[in-house]
Amino acid sequence: MELAYTAAMSSSAGAFRIAQISDLHCGGPYFEVSLLERAIGEINELKPDVVVCSGDLTTFGFRHEYLTAREYMDRLDCQSIVVVPGNHDSRNVGYVHFEEMFGERNSVLRKDGVAIVAVDSSEPDLDHGQIGRGRYLWIEEQFSQEASDLKIFVLHHHLLPVPGTGRERNVVYDAGDAIECLQRSGVRLVLSGHKHVPYVWRLEDLFVVNAGTVSSLRLRGNTRPCYNVIEIADRKVDIWRRHPFHGEVKLVSFSLDTLEYAKFTGAIEDEITAKT
């Protein structure tokens, strides 16, 4: 279902909230400090239960870029933060600095009925990504350990082609098998980044949500820097695209019971589509 929709984000007292930021690109020529500082301030005002960073904290994977990224991540007022590296973070052996400053590249978080499994999909010095068949059993085991109201999978690369991003070479190489793994695991939500264009798809029982860049001016078409806010309340999931300084627009809303949904990507399509 496709609708045009803009509204104020709700403030449900009992909601479980996740803020998703992606593609910070600290240290690069297009990194805009004011955007990241503003986003962090807005996120702290939301008081999210979890913050997810879906990769590309840096531009070239250098240590000084990681130090900058860590400094900003430390400003987030949240006790539960999930971080995966992106393809830029794995350049120049940057994964060594990632492990030093952010810990394991694959991680699991369980909180208040929400299970989050995050996997490093990057390959050293390459733009494309993969999950790897050797990880499928581990992913399924993590999701099966405890009953969860919502199962979320996090990676940097996108599992489906993102509109308006040109020739598609950077989808996860084993996307088909990875999606089957997630479906067997009962995953309902996938969070990713990489292409700097926010979007959402429903694929059978799976909702795949891509985040834009939160603080880079390396933008496609008329898109703007943004981050996502996921709100779970009363067996319903609402996901918003928030623009630092400029409010929010709903991306998708779906029921955890019936999977009935409405998505609101018309504005994004206008931003990346030529008029002729």
GIFEN-V992992 format. One record per backbone hydrogen bond with DSSP energy under -0.5 kcal/mol. NH is the residue of the N-H (numbers start at 1). CO is the residue of the C=O. Records with the same first field share a line. If there is no record, write none. Layout:
# GIFEN-V992992
NH = CO, CO
This chain:
# GIFEN-V992992
3 = 263
5 = 3
15 = 12
16 = 232
17 = 15
18 = 230
19 = 50
20 = 18, 228
21 = 19, 52
23 = 55
24 = 56
25 = 56
26 = 57
28 = 25
31 = 28
32 = 215
33 = 31
35 = 32
36 = 32
37 = 33
38 = 34
39 = 35
40 = 36
41 = 37
42 = 38
43 = 39
44 = 40
45 = 41
46 = 42
47 = 43
48 = 43
49 = 17
50 = 17
51 = 80
52 = 19
53 = 82
54 = 21, 52
59 = 26
66 = 62
67 = 63
68 = 64
69 = 65
70 = 66
71 = 67
72 = 68
73 = 69
74 = 70
75 = 72
76 = 73
78 = 76
81 = 79
82 = 51
84 = 53
90 = 86
91 = 88
93 = 90
94 = 91
96 = 93
98 = 94
99 = 95
100 = 96
101 = 97
102 = 98
103 = 98, 99
107 = 118
109 = 116
111 = 114
114 = 111
115 = 150
116 = 109
117 = 152
118 = 107, 116
119 = 154
121 = 85, 119
123 = 126, 128
125 = 90
126 = 123
130 = 121
135 = 132
136 = 133
139 = 135
140 = 136
141 = 137
142 = 138
143 = 139
144 = 140
145 = 141, 142
149 = 113
150 = 113
152 = 115
153 = 189
154 = 117
155 = 191
165 = 162
169 = 167
172 = 158
173 = 129
175 = 172
178 = 174
179 = 175
180 = 176
181 = 177
182 = 178
183 = 179
184 = 180
185 = 181
186 = 183
187 = 182
188 = 151
189 = 151
190 = 207
191 = 153
192 = 209
193 = 156
195 = 193
199 = 210
201 = 208
203 = 206
206 = 203
207 = 188
208 = 201, 206
209 = 190, 207
210 = 199, 208
211 = 192
213 = 196
214 = 22
215 = 23
217 = 30
219 = 217
222 = 271
223 = 220
226 = 213
227 = 242
228 = 20
229 = 240
230 = 18
231 = 229, 238
232 = 16
233 = 231, 236
236 = 233
237 = 254
238 = 231
239 = 252
240 = 229
241 = 249
242 = 227, 240
243 = 247
244 = 242
246 = 243
249 = 241
251 = 239
252 = 239
253 = 262
254 = 237
255 = 260
256 = 235
257 = 235
259 = 255
262 = 253
263 = 1
264 = 251
266 = 3
269 = 265
270 = 266
271 = 267
272 = 268
273 = 270
